[in-house]
Amino acid sequence: MNFNNLDKTLAFDDLRKLGRVSLRNNLTARRISTYSAVAGADLTYNYAAMPVNNEIIDKLQELCDEQELVEKYIELLSGEMMNPGEKRLVLHHLTRGNCTGKKVIADGEDKEEFYKGELEKIKDFSEKVRSGKIKGSTGKKIDTVCQIGIGGSDLGPRALYLALKGWAAGEKVKQLRAEFISNVDPDDAAGVLRAIDPEKTLFILVSKSGTTLETLTNQMLVTKSLRGVDPAKHLVAVTSKTSPLASSKDVLTSFFIDDYIGGRYSSTSAVGAVILSLAFGFETFASLLEGAHEADNNALNGDIRKNAAMMDAAIGVYLRNVLGCRETAILPYSQALCRFPAHLQQLDMESNGKHVSRNGEKVDYETGPVVFGESGTNGQHSFYQLLHQGTDMIPMQFIGFRNSQYGFDTQVEGSTSQKKLNANLAAQIVAFALGRDNENPNKQFDGERCSSLLYADRLTPKTLGALLSHYENKVMFQGFLWNLNSFDQEGVQLGKVLAKKVLAGCEGDDVLKAYADILI
Amino acid sequence: MNFNNLDKTLAFDDLRKLGRVSLRNNLTARRISTYSAVAGADLTYNYAAMPVNNEIIDKLQELCDEQELVEKYIELLSGEMMNPGEKRLVLHHLTRGNCTGKKVIADGEDKEEFYKGELEKIKDFSEKVRSGKIKGSTGKKIDTVCQIGIGGSDLGPRALYLALKGWAAGEKVKQLRAEFISNVDPDDAAGVLRAIDPEKTLFILVSKSGTTLETLTNQMLVTKSLRGVDPAKHLVAVTSKTSPLASSKDVLTSFFIDDYIGGRYSSTSAVGAVILSLAFGFETFASLLEGAHEADNNALNGDIRKNAAMMDAAIGVYLRNVLGCRETAILPYSQALCRFPAHLQQLDMESNGKHVSRNGEKVDYETGPVVFGESGTNGQHSFYQLLHQGTDMIPMQFIGFRNSQYGFDTQVEGSTSQKKLNANLAAQIVAFALGRDNENPNKQFDGERCSSLLYADRLTPKTLGALLSHYENKVMFQGFLWNLNSFDQEGVQLGKVLAKKVLAGCEGDDVLKAYADILI
């Protein structure tokens, strides 16, 4: 396996020499029907409005080959130590199936069996809670589940929960309400606790180490507020086998995760499984895993034109390192995905927001972009002004679905809301790409603002699984292209150290103390 | 009045020649105690961790003088036509008080009296609903209010509502629950309608023209769902006097707005007043106005060191046009402000994301940055990795409060959650600015990552008003510095035109049709 920096590859040098592609000159109906790659499940990635052509794509294929993207992915799937900084395997794919058929043994156990075993425990537990076999300590049925966790224990599961609420309502799947407490700001817990009935609520404490400050503090706040119920009967843990929470008498039961799945990749582990199985039933979660597994398998395809995650990753690197774009806007035309951009923000920026290669040397090129976004059409009435007429070009990724989740709609002026929604999506892609000339510069649209489109028939659990996996694999492939370790996060450490110093009285650090004096 | 481009000023030329300021060499406790400007109410802006020094600040003062920031602000306050593209006055400041004492006459009326008159109507109406004098059509008390609006009719009011919920709970102020329907995606309305009792809900339809597609479509969806109640008794309008909604029999009553307040600046007009007065009482909203008015008055100060909005604006331009920064991260350490960055995203990016000067010519420099953000400490566990160790420098703006809203807290390991929250805030500013050297490049923090801090004692309605105004005035001043019209939004028009074309069958446009075929 070669671990070379991007700027040491032959293909990258060539890419920089190729001519630029004008969308105004090239975007045609034919291109829209052919510039398309399967992502998995029924999810498709269309890159017709990206500034690439066959010559550039061929070169991107060479780059992916040279950087051994599929080979590295197979190594990762096979249990090689692909997080060298933390000396860990990277096993989140294994939570949704085995793509290689190989056994992965670590910590003296078969990891596939371990993840499956936890899923079985979660299936059993969630069914008992949903059917009312397991009740609260005062004998009431549980109708609310509340996740206490931060970062990956919060953003992914929250985004997925919101993404499936409407689908479950449309399908008449029984739902438990889910709430989330994440911030160490005590107002976060206070707000959630005010809105729930503790007798009918089950709390899920998520902390791999069992020592995350925010999470443990929020556990204390919750416990303090639980008057009249037995906290131990209303709390389960998702933690590692070796954490103090694993065998604590303070929890009803524990579900296990391990060191080989980072927080931002943990939605398909017990971190997401417990709350989503409780909220929507285990079958729903299993269907999400199935969609993710399909997309994981698709990402093994060495042909960039048949591998959406690879194409998306390679085009992203082209935009970043050849065209100099610094941001990516994620624009789902689906209210259900309203918090999905926040999850992707963590996934992408925490994975590839790095200045050091996996070999431990400073890189000489730009890496992960700033990721932001809101659901459309809301964004159109907000920040799209800058996307259309601002002085920088911001690449966009649209997400759309032919059908709504609830199936509740009405005709106004001859069209349904769903049709209006997607008419806007189509219109925006074209407006950004082609623009429109006007002799009044204030009404001039230069066009050449590129975007891609991920689309499917409807946002179901399976499609959502594929969507989640698409982005995880895209980020992984970009990490390989940039030669980064996408699975550690050393950049969050210094802040933690200094926060402890402030809590200890600043230890003679004048600058820290000056800020603490203002704020505390 | 001079309307010159930034690059035509003498001060800008000089600024580019001045040396760079190293935070590692300059950030001291003394600097933290002096690099501070009043914003209004008890809100303070601290810029000690920004890469400026007295020499640069003096030059920024010259730049603000040369671009006549205060003079232009006074013109605007006095009712001059400061939105020349749409030939409109810009009067949002007048909704919260008269800063100049001058009468502003337009459309044949005294505008201050007009806004005050609407406020009186809103006071009266909201008191009647809250006391139960006005009930739903089936005789039940209203306990939920639901705003139907998009863009500025949604983002600002929603952010302010969420910002005040915890304060109201802490103060035991009676609350009506507020919900928002914005997206044309029918799943948005379906989700909200599922969660409310129509007999106890009052809907507020917000559309200046009375013709906003998303909003009218959502009105239809809502009306369709209101079985068993008289829709006209459950719907009020916020609209212009000339709109079809103004005298509609479909609404219980109407509150008026005019053309002189753009959507993104409308939170202190009836657009925010109706829902916030219903949710928290008119006195709460009046207090928010008071805070905003204080900050508006403060922004009149010609001394940049005493005018937080001007300092913030000028430093932002320095970062953008001298140091080449393209983004601003807004990081409130307050869960109550969780959607405030989304409001600022619209406010800033829609106002200044432009490539044409107010004189109608293409500018030769970069304008408004990408604005994004999430609440801390959540962001620390998400995208801060990139902020600390990514390859671009992203300026940050932190927001903090000494005290929580609810007052619900507990000691864990010797400190409250509120103290932990602010210890983290202080730690992050210092970690970003000073970094820390390590012989392992993966653990190296270069520092020199700049941030500013807006802080106050507690997030009250008055402080929130000042915070809102601070950003509005900052954006306005930046528009003056860049010589933009910050009050139009021509960039959103083309997408609207093309969406209509899709709904009409694409009118022979092959490219549009190819996307429509995929999506519809």
Interface residues (C-beta under 8 A of the other chain):
Chain A: L27 T28 A29 I32 S33 N46 G85 I150 G151 G152 D154 L155 K165 G166 A169 S182 N183 V184 D185 P186 D187 D188 A189 A190 G191 L193 R194 L213 E214 L216 T217 N218 M220 L221 K224 S225 G263 R264 R326 E327 Y333 S334 Q335 A336 A342 Q345 Q346 M349 E350 S351 N352 G353 K354 H355 V356 G360 E361 K362 V363 Y365 E366 T367 G368 V370 V371 F372 E374 S375 G376 T377 N378 Q380 H381 S382 F383 Y384 Q385 L386 L387 H388 Q389 G390 T391 D392 I394 G400 R402 S404 Q405 Y406 F408 D409 T410 V412 E413 G414 S415 T416 S417 Q418 K419 K420 L421 N422 A423 N424 L425 A426 A427 Q428 I429 V430 A431 L434 G435 R436 N440 P441 N442 K443 Q444 F445 L453 Y455 N485 D488 Q489 E490 G491 V492 Q493 L494 G495 K496 V497 L498 A499 K501 V502 L503 D509 D510 V511 L512 K513 A514 Y515 A516 I518 L519 I520
Chain B: L27 T28 A29 I32 S33 N46 G85 I150 G151 G152 D154 L155 K165 G166 A169 S182 N183 V184 D185 P186 D187 D188 A189 A190 G191 L193 R194 L213 E214 L216 T217 N218 M220 L221 K224 S225 G263 R264 R326 E327 Y333 S334 Q335 A336 A342 Q345 Q346 M349 E350 N352 G353 K354 H355 V356 G360 E361 K362 V363 Y365 E366 T367 G368 V370 V371 F372 E374 S375 G376 T377 N378 Q380 H381 S382 F383 Y384 Q385 L386 L387 H388 Q389 G390 T391 D392 I394 G400 R402 S404 Q405 Y406 F408 D409 T410 V412 E413 G414 S415 T416 S417 Q418 K419 K420 L421 N422 A423 N424 L425 A426 A427 Q428 I429 V430 A431 L434 G435 R436 N440 P441 N442 K443 Q444 F445 L453 Y455 N485 D488 Q489 E490 G491 V492 Q493 L494 G495 K496 V497 L498 A499 K501 V502 L503 D509 D510 V511 L512 K513 A514 Y515 A516 I518 L519 I520
